[in-house]
Amino acid sequence: MSLGKRVFSEKEAAEIVQRAVALQESAGDSARAYVPGVTLDELKRIAEEAGIDPKYIEVALASQVREGQKGPLHLTEEFERVVDGELPPEDFDVVMEHVKSASTQRPVVQVGKSLQGQIWTGWGLANLNVTSRNGRTRIHVKSNAFLPFMTTLYPCLVGSIIATASMSERGLVAAGLGVAAAVIGAGLVGFKALLNKGHEAARKTTDRLEEAVATETESRRPEATTEAVVERLTLEQST
């Protein structure tokens, strides 16, 4: 079947669009006209063109849980927010006020209209990427399993190997294997708990950055007033 006659499932369509966005973003100068994100009006128009009553978009949004995109075995989780407002590069310190570089090897650095590096979220490490262009600011945070592994599983694996070898020398092979299994099991429990806390901390960091960028960009709009900013923040806190 030719591509012109092919009908794509909703999942396929979403994946194709995401792939196309990634390709256009990496196209350099040819991607200047690209504006990240989709407004509610644009989303309703897309739904209507697909034969979906726009009112169901609002129903779906009301019950939406802003979860991240989980990686294989949930070892990573990605969170993304798009703010309707372009944060000037000279004001990227607004972002830096809410993050902390994880190390000197991969510090958070600014290159033009982007900010990227590895940050400490309080429970783990995450890769941060902030880009600002064409009237909008995109915030992308990806948590990973490095710190949970190094503080739980890794020492348990080393300890289990040492314990097994030591007990095997005394002829207690079965006992050594049992101790190793127990130690590794405890390590897995600790690893999973710390990993989940790291993912949740990354989500909260993303939300804080979204709020900070939205407040800063809104305050820069000519029509924005102090009362309007306070009203929006009050409304966000109440929801």
C-alpha positions in Angstrom: 0.0 0.0 0.0 1.3 3.4 -0.9 1.9 6.0 1.8 -0.7 8.2 0.2 -3.4 5.6 0.9 -2.2 4.4 4.3 -4.2 5.1 7.4 -2.2 5.7 10.6 -3.3 4.8 14.1 -3.4 7.5 16.7 -0.3 6.1 18.3 1.6 5.9 15.0 0.5 9.5 14.2 1.8 10.8 17.5 5.1 9.0 17.1 5.6 10.3 13.5 4.9 13.9 14.6 7.4 13.6 17.5 10.0 12.2 15.1 9.3 14.9 12.6 9.7 17.6 15.3 13.0 16.1 16.4 14.2 16.1 12.7 13.2 19.7 12.2 14.7 20.8 15.4 18.0 19.3 14.4 17.8 20.8 10.9 19.6 24.0 12.0 18.8 27.2 10.1 15.9 25.5 8.2 14.0 25.1 11.5 13.9 28.8 12.4 10.2 29.1 11.8 9.4 26.2 14.0 7.5 27.1 17.2 7.6 24.5 19.9 4.4 23.4 21.7 0.7 23.4 20.8 -1.8 25.8 22.2 -5.3 24.7 23.4 -6.9 26.3 20.4 -4.5 24.6 18.0 -5.1 21.3 19.8 -8.9 21.7 19.4 -8.5 22.5 15.7 -6.4 19.4 15.2 -9.0 17.3 17.0 -11.8 18.8 15.0 -10.0 18.1 11.7 -9.7 14.5 12.9 -13.4 14.2 13.6 -13.2 14.6 17.3 -15.6 17.0 19.1 -13.3 19.7 20.6 -15.3 19.6 23.9 -13.8 16.2 24.6 -10.3 17.8 24.5 -11.2 19.9 27.6 -12.7 16.8 29.3 -9.5 14.9 28.6 -7.4 17.8 29.9 -9.4 18.0 33.1 -8.4 14.4 34.0 -4.8 14.6 32.6 -2.0 13.6 34.8 1.3 15.2 33.7 3.4 12.1 33.8 6.8 11.8 32.2 7.9 9.6 29.4 9.4 6.4 31.0 12.5 4.8 29.5 13.3 1.0 29.4 12.7 -0.6 32.8 11.8 2.9 34.0 15.5 3.6 34.5 15.0 7.1 33.1 12.0 9.4 32.9 11.7 12.5 30.8 9.6 15.6 31.6 8.9 18.4 29.2 7.1 21.7 29.5 6.6 24.5 26.9 5.9 28.0 28.2 4.1 30.5 25.9 6.8 33.2 26.2 10.4 33.5 25.1 12.9 33.9 27.9 15.8 36.2 26.8 19.2 34.6 27.1 20.4 37.3 29.4 17.7 36.2 31.9 18.5 32.5 32.0 19.6 33.2 35.6 15.9 32.7 36.4 16.4 29.0 35.6 19.8 28.8 37.4 18.1 30.0 40.6 16.2 26.8 40.7 18.8 24.3 39.7 22.3 23.2 40.9 25.0 21.7 38.7 25.7 18.1 39.6 29.4 18.3 39.0 32.2 20.4 37.5 32.6 17.8 34.7 29.1 18.4 33.3 28.1 21.9 34.6 25.0 23.7 33.4 26.3 26.0 30.7 24.6 28.5 28.4 25.1 28.4 24.6 23.2 31.1 22.8 19.5 30.6 23.4 19.9 27.2 25.2 20.9 26.1 28.6 22.1 22.5 29.2 23.9 20.3 31.7 23.5 17.8 34.5 21.7 19.0 37.6 21.1 17.7 41.2 17.4 17.3 41.9 17.7 16.5 45.6 17.3 12.7 45.2 19.2 12.1 42.0 20.8 13.4 38.8 19.0 14.7 35.7 20.0 16.2 32.4 18.5 19.7 31.8 17.9 21.4 28.5 16.2 24.7 28.2 15.7 26.4 24.8 14.1 29.7 24.1 13.1 30.8 20.6 10.2 32.0 18.4 8.1 33.2 21.3 8.2 30.1 23.5 10.5 28.4 26.0 10.9 24.6 26.2 12.1 22.9 29.4 13.3 19.3 29.2 14.4 17.3 32.2 15.5 13.7 32.1 16.3 11.8 35.3 18.5 8.8 35.3 19.5 5.8 37.4 23.2 6.6 38.0 23.1 7.9 41.6 20.5 5.2 42.8 22.7 2.5 41.3 26.0 3.8 42.8 24.5 4.2 46.3 22.5 1.0 46.5 23.0 -1.8 44.0 26.7 -1.2 43.3 27.9 -1.5 47.0 25.5 -4.5 47.5 26.9 -6.2 44.4 30.5 -5.7 45.7 29.5 -6.8 49.2 27.8 -9.9 47.9 30.9 -11.0 45.9 33.2 -10.5 48.9 30.8 -12.3 51.2 30.4 -15.2 48.8 34.1 -15.6 48.2 34.9 -15.4 51.9 32.3 -18.0 52.9 33.2 -20.3 50.0 36.8 -20.4 51.3 35.4 -21.9 54.5 33.3 -24.4 52.6 30.0 -22.5 53.1 29.1 -22.1 49.5 25.4 -22.4 49.9 25.4 -20.0 52.9 27.5 -17.6 50.9 25.0 -17.7 48.0 22.2 -17.1 50.4 23.8 -14.1 51.9 24.6 -12.8 48.5 21.0 -13.2 47.4 19.7 -11.4 50.5 22.2 -8.5 50.1 21.3 -8.1 46.4 17.6 -8.3 47.2 18.0 -5.5 49.7 20.0 -3.5 47.2 17.2 -3.9 44.6 14.6 -2.6 47.1 16.7 0.4 48.0 17.5 1.0 44.3 13.9 1.1 43.2 12.9 3.4 46.1 15.6 5.9 45.4 15.0 5.7 41.7 11.3 6.6 42.1 12.2 9.4 44.4 14.7 10.7 41.8 12.1 10.6 39.1 9.5 12.4 41.3 12.1 15.1 42.2 12.9 15.6 38.5 9.2 16.2 37.8 8.9 18.7 40.6 12.0 20.5 39.4 10.4 20.7 35.9 7.2 22.2 37.4 9.2 24.8 39.4 11.1 25.8 36.3 7.9 26.1 34.3 6.4 28.3 36.9 9.5 30.5 37.2 9.9 31.0 33.4 6.1 31.6 33.0 6.2 34.3 35.7 9.3 36.0 34.2 8.1 36.0 30.6 4.6 37.1 31.6 6.0 40.0 33.6 7.8 41.2 30.4 4.8 41.5 28.3 3.6 45.1 27.7 0.0 44.2 28.7 1.1 42.4 31.8 0.4 44.1 35.1 1.3 43.2 38.7 -2.3 42.4 39.4 -2.5 40.0 36.4 0.6 38.1 37.5 -0.6 37.8 41.1 -4.0 36.6 39.9 -2.5 33.9 37.6 -0.2 32.7 40.4 -3.1 32.6 42.8 -5.2 30.6 40.3 -2.4 28.1 39.7 -1.9 27.5 43.5 -5.6 26.9 44.0 -5.6 24.2 41.3 
